């Protein structure tokens, strides 16, 4: 049954691609999925899937990136996490351009019942070439996070609602992609740091990096590293997650 679930996710699970945020592109869809399976002394299943949709012209662009992570350890569910990041861009061909963002998240392991984060920001393209892209972004946002437990003891929450955090955040982000060895390798990386402007101890860091080896125009073998650190956390939880996975990437162009 687990092998069937793994093959189904690798072959048929629908998924969608990140707007490269510098090009005028038609509708773009992309599927990326990574995972691992262990059995025997240790029984572990982990699937990390990304669904992306992007469209852009000279005046505006949109992108929607949706990550779903599912896991079991010794037949007990340990992950069922959803992260949806959505952008509306204005004049994406310009070197600096503004955008509106909406982030939504649930996390089974960290007992995040629901998190939403609307915001506005500006991006600046440092490098904008056919085989290379490097950009910086700065975002101001409002965050509402509802937890299924009590947050870390040192944090001053909302008093009557100790499991809810509402704050204003400033986020710095680095995003890039690079084709290497004549497009025999593709490197993608995204790193961001979020700081609450109301609480100096409330901050988080995230990096999501991947290396792809194309085997055809639309299919590539993929290795991925994902690391997240949240300083404000539920009592009893570790503040970080680290995943190193492998799988395939499918795109429509």
Secondary structure, 3 states (H helix, E strand, C coil): CHHHHHHHHHHCCCCCCCCCCCCCEEEEEEEEEEEEEECCCCCEEEEEEEEEEEEECCCEEEEEEEEEEEEEECCEEEEEEEEEEEEEEECCCCCEEEEEEEEEEEECCCCEEEEEEEEEEEEEEEEEECCEEEEEEEEEEEEEEEECCCECCCCCCCCCCCCEEEEEEEEEEEEEEEEECCCCEEEEEEEEEEEECCCCCCEEEEEEEEEEEECCCCEEEEEEEEEEEECCCECCCCCEEEEEEEEEEEECC
